[in-house]
Amino acid sequence: MDNNLNKKLLRIIQLIPIILSTVFTLIIIAQLLIDNRIELKEKIRNLRTEFNERQKQQIKNRVDTIYQQVSYERDRTENVLKADIKEKVYQAYDIAHAIYSDNTDKSAEDVHALIVTALKNIRFHHGRGYYFIYDLEGNNIMLPHHPDKEKTYLGDMQDSRGTYFIREFIALVKDKHEGFTKWWFYKPNNNNNNSVDDREKIGFLKHFEPYGWIIGSGEYVEDFEASVKKDLLHWISTIRFGNNGYMFVLDAQGVILAHQSNELITQDYGHYQTEAQVLEMFTTAKNNGGYVKYSSVYQPDNVQGPDKLSYVKWYPDWGWMMGSGVYVTAMEEYLQQKEQIIVKQNRKKLHALIGFSLALILVVGFLTYYLRKLVARRFAQFELKIESNFIKLKSANNAMSHMALHDPLTGLPNRASLDKFAQQILTGGNEKYMAIAFVDIDNFKYVNDLYGHTVGDELICAVSRRFEKILGTGDMVCRFGGDEFLFCFSGFNTQAEIATKVTKINDIFNTKMRCGEREIKSNCSVGVSVFPDDGQTLEVLIGKADVALYKAKGQGKGRLCLFEAEFDAQLKRQRAMKEELYKALERDEFELHYQPQVNAKNKQVISVEALCRWNSPVFGQVNPAEFITIAEKCGAIHALGLSVIKIACDEILSISPNGNGALELSINISPIQIIEPDFFTDIKRVVKATGIDSSRVTFELTESAAIDSILSLSPLFHELRQCGFGLSLDDFGTGFSSLSYLSDLPFNEIKIDRSFIDKFLDSDQSDALVKTIIAIGNSFNMTVVAEGVETQAQYDKLRHYNCDLLQGYFFAKPLRLNELTQYISRVAVVL
């Protein structure tokens, strides 16, 4: 019965393709011919619709772009004005300071006169801008537009709103040394005493310390904004889009302010259009912008008619109507050309369809015959293939399930597997202890750097195999990621059993690991949390194991640490210190101490190293290592570093002006700072603003910084050197990449780490290292600095080895600025 049914089904299956193919072939041919005619009409209609919409969108985008640019320029007008005034005052300050420095042999009155003469006739801002000078008592020294008031007391002068602005000048300079200020005046030639007509003026003041002067300048905001408008309108008039596209701008009275035709600028647009057309255009523009059709007053030579479609938009802040458009005749010419192309393409397609229909009839006839024979054979084959595919699918599903729960490199369970495993233990009602051990392979990055990632992967696999050997019943280890692993140990009756078990993790590293042709000695740090003492959920236990791991790594390499309650307090301190650190930056709580670096031959102070200190009102005196580490983690290190650079340059310049024999300055930079995108630009800007010579400033880079990140920035380090800055490699000899740094980066100084200086009197190995480092520095033509010099014997030996500079408590501890000045004076007297 089933066999007969299958045969009937097979006959039906054989006939169905013949019937269906014949019917569908005829239907397809008829439908293709009908669709061809419909498609032609649809293409032409779509062409016009899409082209018109595209043209409208283009002109709208043009206007929106210019509108945004105008808004941007207006919004930044005051900032640009401030920056310009500040730059002008700095130029005046530099001129005055140069005259003062170059004429130290002359009397103060003569130098006063030279400075006033140099600045009095300088004009800028199209002749509106000038400099003025007051002393801190309110007496005017120079006032070019009112020379009759010079050398008179003007401290009681008020602006148009009754403010004693000269007194405010003095207070600002005394408080901040420099800054911006505002006052109000009636503009020149405005004799109306109505306060509505007075105008705001913005100024910048800077303290000229040698004479206690205030050097300043100011500008009316209105005048500067007028200059910005003029420049924008000129720019808009020059903008072109394609062959005949341009922008135009009208003011609220209809006067043309910007246009392609210079002849139309300043003309009244109402003279060329009807009142209704002008009203429609302004109404549309003010109602969030829109499109208008009209007859254009301006017609380019390559356009046949004046009809135009424009998009207009109102800019209320300046009372401008901005617009741009396209000529209708130009659009129509383009559309007619495109329609002719479409008609030709459609005709070719119709011919192709007829040929295709004939070929299709022949092909369908052949295929029908062939399919009739093929279907019967394929039917049996498909039955076998479906069964085979079902078996493969089941096998692939099992493989994917395994991949989803295991690490592809090591074959260990992954985090998902461990989560499932641990949850079963936590919810099983077992009263015994369970431990989570968080493991991190120490110095794994350097294995990758030294031997390559292939060796690093082999090390991970070798460690994984050893980890599996210490597992017992009820235990699991998973690869957490990178060089980190998680253990779940269960079934403990006492805490002592846990300690014995996790100690086996460290014991694994007592012997070298075989990685290909190499044997590598490694170790690991372990952090452990215990259920139920340290937490009730897996996430909490992993988090506390991570905290314990962090504590273990802080104690040194190869350590094991169990979580303790006090760790939470330490985390809270770190979070609180992070918040206080940002506030400290705002409140300028950081101060700098300076440790002298002396010439080894004569003990003359050549340079100082700037060291940051923080006396927090909340935490008291904070260890630099602690707050710098937190600043690096929370992202505040860049701001802190720039603040240190600015303060150090300002303070050192204040006690040692630029010139021959000027005191040099070394400043530490964090590896985290270096990878900031704007780091190099920012430090050059900050140092330049302080006025100190870049050749006096050396930036110290710690050798422990990640070499891959540092070497990728080599061009920027070379740029710093070209700008005159020095580069010092700090803690030389303590890392893995000293020679790589020296050969690839433009260092001009290396610093011998204090750990070598501490031992080189008693250790032949340390002594040899110190001599070798000095020899390396000499061969590279670099300055060699030894830090941590604390005894006469160390000094004598380093001097004998021809070390260039020495630093340490034998000479001086880190000093405040006033203490540093006194120290330098004492040393100079002795010398």
GUNU-939414 format. One record per residue (C-alpha): x, y, z; residue number from 0. Coordinates in steps of 0.05 Angstrom, whole numbers. Layout:
- X Y Z NUM;
...
***
This chain:
- 0 0 0 0;
- 55 49 20 1;
- 96 30 -42 2;
- 37 44 -89 3;
- 25 110 -55 4;
- 98 129 -64 5;
- 95 112 -138 6;
- 33 155 -148 7;
- 67 212 -110 8;
- 128 205 -154 9;
- 86 210 -218 10;
- 52 272 -191 11;
- 119 303 -174 12;
- 144 287 -245 13;
- 83 321 -277 14;
- 80 382 -233 15;
- 145 414 -261 16;
- 120 406 -333 17;
- 53 438 -319 18;
- 80 493 -275 19;
- 138 510 -321 20;
- 93 517 -382 21;
- 42 561 -347 22;
- 93 605 -312 23;
- 135 614 -375 24;
- 75 644 -412 25;
- 55 686 -353 26;
- 127 712 -344 27;
- 133 732 -417 28;
- 68 770 -417 29;
- 84 803 -350 30;
- 154 824 -373 31;
- 125 861 -433 32;
- 74 897 -390 33;
- 125 913 -337 34;
- 171 942 -390 35;
- 120 996 -408 36;
- 102 1010 -336 37;
- 176 1014 -317 38;
- 189 1066 -370 39;
- 135 1112 -343 40;
- 155 1099 -271 41;
- 228 1114 -285 42;
- 212 1181 -317 43;
- 165 1199 -260 44;
- 216 1178 -207 45;
- 272 1215 -244 46;
- 234 1280 -238 47;
- 211 1269 -167 48;
- 279 1246 -141 49;
- 317 1300 -179 50;
- 272 1355 -153 51;
- 277 1329 -82 52;
- 352 1321 -88 53;
- 359 1392 -114 54;
- 316 1419 -58 55;
- 356 1380 -6 56;
- 422 1404 -35 57;
- 403 1478 -32 58;
- 375 1468 38 59;
- 441 1434 60 60;
- 480 1492 30 61;
- 440 1544 70 62;
- 441 1501 134 63;
- 517 1494 128 64;
- 528 1568 121 65;
- 477 1582 175 66;
- 515 1537 224 67;
- 581 1569 205 68;
- 553 1639 218 69;
- 524 1615 285 70;
- 591 1585 304 71;
- 629 1648 286 72;
- 580 1691 326 73;
- 582 1646 387 74;
- 658 1647 390 75;
- 665 1722 377 76;
- 678 1739 449 77;
- 728 1682 459 78;
- 766 1702 396 79;
- 766 1774 420 80;
- 793 1753 488 81;
- 847 1710 458 82;
- 867 1767 411 83;
- 870 1819 466 84;
- 909 1772 511 85;
- 960 1758 456 86;
- 968 1833 443 87;
- 980 1847 517 88;
- 1030 1790 521 89;
- 1067 1821 462 90;
- 1069 1888 499 91;
- 1092 1853 562 92;
- 1148 1818 523 93;
- 1169 1885 492 94;
- 1171 1918 560 95;
- 1208 1860 591 96;
- 1259 1859 535 97;
- 1272 1934 542 98;
- 1278 1926 617 99;
- 1327 1867 610 100;
- 1369 1901 557 101;
- 1377 1967 595 102;
- 1397 1947 665 103;
- 1452 1999 663 104;
- 1402 2056 656 105;
- 1360 2092 708 106;
- 1288 2071 721 107;
- 1263 2137 691 108;
- 1301 2125 627 109;
- 1275 2054 621 110;
- 1204 2080 636 111;
- 1210 2128 579 112;
- 1237 2075 531 113;
- 1179 2028 547 114;
- 1126 2082 539 115;
- 1157 2106 474 116;
- 1158 2034 447 117;
- 1085 2020 465 118;
- 1050 2087 458 119;
- 1043 2089 382 120;
- 1027 2016 371 121;
- 957 2007 341 122;
- 917 1946 322 123;
- 844 1925 308 124;
- 843 1971 247 125;
- 871 2028 289 126;
- 821 2023 346 127;
- 867 1983 392 128;
- 921 2013 437 129;
- 958 1998 502 130;
- 950 2033 569 131;
- 993 2029 632 132;
- 975 2043 706 133;
- 1014 2032 769 134;
- 984 1995 829 135;
- 967 2062 863 136;
- 919 2082 808 137;
- 966 2131 773 138;
- 964 2131 697 139;
- 1031 2119 664 140;
- 1009 2117 591 141;
- 942 2132 558 142;
- 953 2146 483 143;
- 882 2173 468 144;
- 884 2219 529 145;
- 956 2241 537 146;
- 932 2298 582 147;
- 914 2247 636 148;
- 981 2213 637 149;
- 1020 2218 702 150;
- 956 2234 739 151;
- 916 2195 791 152;
- 856 2161 759 153;
- 837 2112 814 154;
- 771 2149 825 155;
- 750 2145 751 156;
- 683 2111 739 157;
- 656 2079 676 158;
- 588 2095 645 159;
- 554 2051 697 160;
- 588 2079 758 161;
- 641 2025 769 162;
- 710 2045 794 163;
- 741 2004 740 164;
- 814 2027 753 165;
- 808 2001 824 166;
- 782 1935 796 167;
- 843 1933 750 168;
- 888 1939 811 169;
- 851 1886 852 170;
- 851 1836 794 171;
- 926 1843 782 172;
- 943 1839 855 173;
- 902 1776 863 174;
- 918 1738 798 175;
- 975 1777 765 176;
- 935 1776 700 177;
- 865 1766 674 178;
- 805 1791 635 179;
- 759 1847 657 180;
- 698 1885 630 181;
- 675 1957 635 182;
- 625 2002 599 183;
- 638 2067 562 184;
- 603 2112 514 185;
- 636 2101 448 186;
- 676 2159 417 187;
- 632 2210 382 188;
- 571 2187 421 189;
- 550 2246 465 190;
- 484 2218 487 191;
- 485 2207 562 192;
- 430 2154 560 193;
- 459 2090 592 194;
- 424 2048 540 195;
- 474 2073 488 196;
- 537 2055 527 197;
- 577 1996 501 198;
- 612 1938 534 199;
- 688 1935 530 200;
- 730 1874 544 201;
- 802 1881 567 202;
- 862 1840 589 203;
- 911 1862 643 204;
- 980 1835 660 205;
- 1025 1853 719 206;
- 1094 1880 698 207;
- 1131 1861 762 208;
- 1195 1902 754 209;
- 1157 1969 762 210;
- 1092 1946 792 211;
- 1055 1967 729 212;
- 990 1943 699 213;
- 997 1935 623 214;
- 931 1926 588 215;
- 887 1937 528 216;
- 813 1933 511 217;
- 764 1931 453 218;
- 690 1944 444 219;
- 653 1879 432 220;
- 607 1913 383 221;
- 666 1936 339 222;
- 698 1868 338 223;
- 632 1835 320 224;
- 624 1884 262 225;
- 691 1861 235 226;
- 669 1788 241 227;
- 604 1804 203 228;
- 643 1840 148 229;
- 690 1781 139 230;
- 633 1731 138 231;
- 593 1769 86 232;
- 654 1775 41 233;
- 666 1700 48 234;
- 592 1683 33 235;
- 595 1727 -30 236;
- 653 1685 -56 237;
- 620 1617 -46 238;
- 601 1579 -110 239;
- 563 1515 -121 240;
- 572 1482 -189 241;
- 563 1526 -251 242;
- 512 1576 -226 243;
- 500 1563 -152 244;
- 514 1617 -100 245;
- 492 1645 -33 246;
- 457 1711 -19 247;
- 443 1749 46 248;
- 392 1804 59 249;
- 382 1845 122 250;
- 315 1859 155 251;
- 304 1921 111 252;
- 315 1881 47 253;
- 385 1908 33 254;
- 429 1858 -3 255;
- 490 1844 41 256;
- 522 1786 3 257;
- 514 1763 -69 258;
- 552 1733 -127 259;
- 543 1799 -164 260;
- 582 1854 -129 261;
- 539 1906 -165 262;
- 477 1882 -126 263;
- 510 1886 -57 264;
- 482 1945 -17 265;
- 422 1949 -65 266;
- 350 1946 -39 267;
- 321 1880 -60 268;
- 251 1911 -60 269;
- 271 1952 -121 270;
- 274 1888 -162 271;
- 215 1849 -136 272;
- 142 1861 -119 273;
- 123 1875 -47 274;
- 84 1809 -45 275;
- 145 1769 -68 276;
- 191 1802 -17 277;
- 139 1791 38 278;
- 131 1718 19 279;
- 206 1708 20 280;
- 216 1739 90 281;
- 154 1705 118 282;
- 179 1636 95 283;
- 249 1649 121 284;
- 224 1670 190 285;
- 177 1610 195 286;
- 233 1560 207 287;
- 258 1567 135 288;
- 228 1541 70 289;
- 227 1541 -6 290;
- 203 1599 -50 291;
- 195 1606 -126 292;
- 207 1673 -158 293;
- 238 1709 -217 294;
- 311 1722 -199 295;
- 340 1792 -206 296;
- 406 1760 -227 297;
- 413 1713 -287 298;
- 481 1680 -303 299;
- 502 1678 -376 300;
- 494 1603 -382 301;
- 422 1603 -357 302;
- 362 1612 -405 303;
- 310 1639 -358 304;
- 304 1678 -292 305;
- 255 1630 -256 306;
- 288 1603 -193 307;
- 273 1557 -134 308;
- 309 1578 -70 309;
- 313 1557 2 310;
- 313 1616 51 311;
- 325 1617 126 312;
- 323 1672 178 313;
- 382 1684 226 314;
- 350 1724 282 315;
- 412 1742 322 316;
- 438 1788 267 317;
- 373 1799 229 318;
- 397 1764 166 319;
- 359 1724 113 320;
- 405 1673 81 321;
- 388 1634 18 322;
- 411 1595 -42 323;
- 375 1565 -101 324;
- 374 1532 -170 325;
- 348 1559 -236 326;
- 286 1522 -261 327;
- 308 1522 -334 328;
- 374 1490 -317 329;
- 337 1435 -280 330;
- 290 1424 -338 331;
- 347 1418 -389 332;
- 380 1366 -346 333;
- 315 1326 -338 334;
- 301 1325 -413 335;
- 371 1298 -427 336;
- 361 1243 -375 337;
- 292 1225 -403 338;
- 321 1214 -472 339;
- 373 1167 -443 340;
- 320 1128 -406 341;
- 277 1119 -468 342;
- 336 1092 -508 343;
- 355 1045 -452 344;
- 283 1020 -447 345;
- 280 1007 -522 346;
- 343 965 -518 347;
- 315 928 -459 348;
- 250 913 -497 349;
- 289 881 -554 350;
- 329 841 -504 351;
- 263 817 -471 352;
- 236 792 -537 353;
- 300 752 -549 354;
- 299 728 -478 355;
- 227 704 -485 356;
- 244 661 -545 357;
- 305 633 -511 358;
- 264 620 -448 359;
- 213 578 -486 360;
- 269 534 -513 361;
- 305 529 -446 362;
- 241 513 -407 363;
- 223 458 -456 364;
- 291 426 -447 365;
- 292 435 -372 366;
- 222 405 -366 367;
- 245 342 -400 368;
- 309 338 -360 369;
- 274 352 -293 370;
- 224 297 -306 371;
- 282 247 -307 372;
- 321 281 -252 373;
- 266 287 -199 374;
- 256 213 -191 375;
- 331 201 -180 376;
- 339 260 -134 377;
- 280 240 -91 378;
- 316 178 -68 379;
- 382 215 -60 380;
- 351 269 -17 381;
- 323 218 31 382;
- 393 191 44 383;
- 424 260 47 384;
- 374 286 98 385;
- 390 229 144 386;
- 465 242 136 387;
- 458 316 149 388;
- 417 303 211 389;
- 475 262 239 390;
- 526 317 222 391;
- 481 371 252 392;
- 477 333 317 393;
- 553 325 319 394;
- 563 400 304 395;
- 514 418 358 396;
- 554 378 409 397;
- 618 412 386 398;
- 588 481 392 399;
- 562 465 461 400;
- 633 446 482 401;
- 662 510 450 402;
- 611 553 486 403;
- 636 527 553 404;
- 711 521 541 405;
- 771 565 525 406;
- 794 554 453 407;
- 869 562 469 408;
- 877 520 532 409;
- 817 474 529 410;
- 801 494 601 411;
- 729 511 621 412;
- 711 584 611 413;
- 678 634 657 414;
- 608 609 638 415;
- 626 538 658 416;
- 655 561 724 417;
- 593 603 738 418;
- 548 542 728 419;
- 595 497 769 420;
- 600 546 828 421;
- 525 562 829 422;
- 510 488 838 423;
- 556 487 899 424;
- 528 552 928 425;
- 456 531 921 426;
- 468 458 941 427;
- 460 470 1015 428;
- 530 445 1030 429;
- 556 474 1096 430;
- 629 465 1079 431;
- 675 521 1057 432;
- 685 540 984 433;
- 744 583 959 434;
- 751 626 897 435;
- 825 637 877 436;
- 840 692 827 437;
- 908 679 793 438;
- 950 726 751 439;
- 1016 705 718 440;
- 1069 757 737 441;
- 1108 793 682 442;
- 1070 756 628 443;
- 1072 818 584 444;
- 1147 817 584 445;
- 1147 744 560 446;
- 1106 768 500 447;
- 1152 827 489 448;
- 1216 786 495 449;
- 1197 721 461 450;
- 1135 736 421 451;
- 1061 719 429 452;
- 1070 647 405 453;
- 1115 632 464 454;
- 1066 670 509 455;
- 1009 624 486 456;
- 1053 563 498 457;
- 1066 587 569 458;
- 991 596 581 459;
- 979 524 557 460;
- 1036 495 599 461;
- 1009 530 661 462;
- 939 505 646 463;
- 963 433 643 464;
- 997 440 711 465;
- 935 473 741 466;
- 893 413 720 467;
- 939 366 759 468;
- 923 399 827 469;
- 847 394 818 470;
- 809 347 862 471;
- 737 324 865 472;
- 692 385 869 473;
- 745 432 840 474;
- 748 470 775 475;
- 796 519 741 476;
- 777 565 683 477;
- 815 614 641 478;
- 786 682 659 479;
- 822 720 603 480;
- 893 737 580 481;
- 940 713 635 482;
- 886 707 689 483;
- 854 643 716 484;
- 798 628 766 485;
- 798 567 813 486;
- 737 542 850 487;
- 756 495 907 488;
- 702 463 950 489;
- 692 413 1006 490;
- 736 445 1059 491;
- 723 436 1133 492;
- 773 489 1158 493;
- 808 552 1135 494;
- 875 516 1143 495;
- 855 466 1090 496;
- 841 524 1042 497;
- 910 554 1054 498;
- 943 487 1042 499;
- 904 477 977 500;
- 917 546 946 501;
- 990 543 964 502;
- 996 488 912 503;
- 981 540 859 504;
- 1045 578 875 505;
- 1084 512 882 506;
- 1069 497 808 507;
- 1117 553 789 508;
- 1176 526 829 509;
- 1202 492 766 510;
- 1211 521 697 511;
- 1158 515 643 512;
- 1175 482 577 513;
- 1152 528 520 514;
- 1175 501 452 515;
- 1251 501 453 516;
- 1254 547 514 517;
- 1248 536 588 518;
- 1216 597 623 519;
- 1217 611 698 520;
- 1154 647 719 521;
- 1111 658 780 522;
- 1041 682 797 523;
- 1002 725 846 524;
- 940 695 879 525;
- 881 728 913 526;
- 831 684 951 527;
- 761 695 978 528;
- 721 644 1019 529;
- 648 626 1021 530;
- 610 640 1065 531;
- 656 686 1104 532;
- 672 736 1048 533;
- 608 733 1008 534;
- 544 695 991 535;
- 544 703 915 536;
- 595 685 862 537;
- 602 757 836 538;
- 618 782 906 539;
- 668 726 917 540;
- 703 740 851 541;
- 705 814 865 542;
- 737 803 933 543;
- 786 753 905 544;
- 805 806 854 545;
- 816 856 911 546;
- 860 805 947 547;
- 899 794 882 548;
- 911 868 876 549;
- 937 868 948 550;
- 982 808 933 551;
- 1013 842 872 552;
- 1025 904 914 553;
- 1067 861 962 554;
- 1113 837 906 555;
- 1116 781 856 556;
- 1095 709 871 557;
- 1052 726 932 558;
- 988 696 958 559;
- 937 737 996 560;
- 870 718 1028 561;
- 816 771 1029 562;
- 810 809 1095 563;
- 756 857 1118 564;
- 805 915 1121 565;
- 813 911 1045 566;
- 744 941 1038 567;
- 766 1001 1079 568;
- 826 1009 1034 569;
- 781 1008 973 570;
- 736 1060 1005 571;
- 798 1103 1018 572;
- 818 1097 945 573;
- 749 1118 921 574;
- 746 1177 970 575;
- 817 1198 950 576;
- 796 1196 877 577;
- 740 1246 891 578;
- 785 1290 934 579;
- 839 1289 880 580;
- 793 1323 830 581;
- 774 1375 883 582;
- 848 1385 900 583;
- 862 1403 827 584;
- 807 1455 829 585;
- 832 1483 896 586;
- 906 1484 877 587;
- 925 1440 937 588;
- 986 1411 903 589;
- 1054 1442 914 590;
- 1123 1427 888 591;
- 1188 1412 923 592;
- 1254 1413 886 593;
- 1314 1368 896 594;
- 1380 1397 870 595;
- 1423 1360 819 596;
- 1495 1382 828 597;
- 1557 1380 785 598;
- 1599 1320 810 599;
- 1663 1359 802 600;
- 1648 1423 841 601;
- 1579 1412 874 602;
- 1550 1471 835 603;
- 1474 1466 829 604;
- 1460 1454 755 605;
- 1388 1430 755 606;
- 1330 1411 801 607;
- 1279 1355 797 608;
- 1207 1377 811 609;
- 1171 1331 859 610;
- 1096 1338 871 611;
- 1068 1339 943 612;
- 996 1338 968 613;
- 975 1360 1038 614;
- 901 1341 1035 615;
- 852 1373 1085 616;
- 819 1304 1088 617;
- 877 1255 1086 618;
- 934 1298 1110 619;
- 1002 1289 1076 620;
- 991 1237 1022 621;
- 1047 1194 996 622;
- 1061 1214 923 623;
- 1063 1141 901 624;
- 992 1133 927 625;
- 959 1194 897 626;
- 996 1189 831 627;
- 974 1116 823 628;
- 902 1137 836 629;
- 907 1195 788 630;
- 932 1148 734 631;
- 874 1100 746 632;
- 819 1152 748 633;
- 842 1193 688 634;
- 865 1256 726 635;
- 939 1246 713 636;
- 941 1288 650 637;
- 910 1349 685 638;
- 955 1338 746 639;
- 1017 1331 701 640;
- 1002 1395 662 641;
- 991 1432 728 642;
- 1058 1408 754 643;
- 1093 1429 690 644;
- 1063 1499 692 645;
- 1077 1511 766 646;
- 1149 1484 760 647;
- 1165 1527 699 648;
- 1134 1589 730 649;
- 1170 1581 797 650;
- 1239 1564 769 651;
- 1234 1621 719 652;
- 1217 1668 777 653;
- 1282 1653 813 654;
- 1326 1640 753 655;
- 1312 1681 689 656;
- 1330 1653 621 657;
- 1401 1661 598 658;
- 1471 1631 606 659;
- 1478 1591 670 660;
- 1403 1590 682 661;
- 1378 1535 729 662;
- 1353 1474 691 663;
- 1290 1435 709 664;
- 1272 1361 707 665;
- 1199 1340 709 666;
- 1173 1268 714 667;
- 1119 1246 664 668;
- 1074 1187 674 669;
- 1068 1132 621 670;
- 993 1143 624 671;
- 1003 1217 606 672;
- 1044 1199 545 673;
- 988 1160 510 674;
- 940 1219 517 675;
- 924 1243 445 676;
- 940 1316 460 677;
- 997 1305 510 678;
- 1054 1331 467 679;
- 1014 1390 441 680;
- 992 1409 511 681;
- 1061 1408 543 682;
- 1091 1450 488 683;
- 1034 1500 496 684;
- 1040 1502 573 685;
- 1116 1511 573 686;
- 1112 1564 519 687;
- 1060 1603 558 688;
- 1105 1606 620 689;
- 1162 1638 580 690;
- 1217 1591 603 691;
- 1267 1568 550 692;
- 1249 1498 527 693;
- 1324 1480 529 694;
- 1321 1486 605 695;
- 1266 1434 613 696;
- 1279 1359 614 697;
- 1223 1308 618 698;
- 1238 1243 656 699;
- 1208 1178 629 700;
- 1208 1117 674 701;
- 1239 1056 642 702;
- 1183 1012 667 703;
- 1134 1044 619 704;
- 1104 998 566 705;
- 1155 997 510 706;
- 1105 983 454 707;
- 1064 1044 471 708;
- 1126 1088 480 709;
- 1162 1067 416 710;
- 1100 1079 375 711;
- 1105 1153 396 712;
- 1178 1159 375 713;
- 1164 1214 322 714;
- 1132 1258 375 715;
- 1191 1248 423 716;
- 1238 1269 366 717;
- 1194 1330 355 718;
- 1201 1349 429 719;
- 1277 1344 423 720;
- 1274 1388 361 721;
- 1236 1439 402 722;
- 1295 1441 450 723;
- 1267 1398 507 724;
- 1311 1346 541 725;
- 1290 1273 551 726;
- 1316 1231 609 727;
- 1309 1156 619 728;
- 1294 1148 694 729;
- 1309 1085 735 730;
- 1357 1062 681 731;
- 1375 988 685 732;
- 1315 965 725 733;
- 1270 946 667 734;
- 1272 900 607 735;
- 1281 949 551 736;
- 1337 997 567 737;
- 1378 988 504 738;
- 1314 987 461 739;
- 1296 1055 490 740;
- 1366 1084 479 741;
- 1370 1061 407 742;
- 1300 1080 386 743;
- 1284 1143 427 744;
- 1323 1210 428 745;
- 1345 1210 501 746;
- 1400 1258 521 747;
- 1403 1237 595 748;
- 1400 1173 635 749;
- 1390 1166 711 750;
- 1421 1110 750 751;
- 1369 1080 797 752;
- 1380 1090 871 753;
- 1378 1015 882 754;
- 1446 1009 848 755;
- 1475 1068 887 756;
- 1452 1039 953 757;
- 1493 975 942 758;
- 1551 993 896 759;
- 1600 1006 953 760;
- 1590 936 981 761;
- 1570 895 919 762;
- 1618 882 862 763;
- 1559 867 816 764;
- 1525 934 831 765;
- 1592 970 825 766;
- 1603 939 756 767;
- 1532 958 735 768;
- 1543 1031 756 769;
- 1608 1035 717 770;
- 1575 1002 657 771;
- 1516 1050 658 772;
- 1564 1110 661 773;
- 1603 1080 603 774;
- 1538 1071 563 775;
- 1519 1143 576 776;
- 1587 1167 553 777;
- 1584 1124 489 778;
- 1516 1153 472 779;
- 1541 1223 489 780;
- 1488 1229 544 781;
- 1488 1263 612 782;
- 1490 1212 668 783;
- 1454 1228 734 784;
- 1461 1186 797 785;
- 1403 1191 846 786;
- 1401 1171 919 787;
- 1471 1195 937 788;
- 1472 1198 1013 789;
- 1544 1190 1037 790;
- 1613 1222 1025 791;
- 1639 1154 1003 792;
- 1586 1148 949 793;
- 1600 1218 926 794;
- 1675 1206 922 795;
- 1668 1142 882 796;
- 1617 1170 833 797;
- 1661 1231 822 798;
- 1720 1184 809 799;
- 1677 1147 757 800;
- 1663 1214 722 801;
- 1589 1213 734 802;
- 1561 1281 709 803;
- 1506 1300 759 804;
- 1490 1275 829 805;
- 1425 1279 869 806;
- 1408 1258 939 807;
- 1403 1274 1013 808;
- 1479 1281 1017 809;
- 1469 1348 983 810;
- 1398 1367 1000 811;
- 1329 1338 1011 812;
- 1271 1361 966 813;
- 1262 1435 983 814;
- 1207 1486 977 815;
- 1220 1544 929 816;
- 1244 1593 983 817;
- 1288 1538 1014 818;
- 1317 1523 946 819;
- 1335 1596 936 820;
- 1370 1598 1003 821;
- 1407 1532 988 822;
- 1432 1557 921 823;
- 1456 1621 954 824;
- 1494 1582 1008 825;
- 1527 1537 957 826;
- 1547 1597 914 827;
- 1580 1630 975 828;
- 1619 1566 991 829;
- 1642 1559 919 830;
***
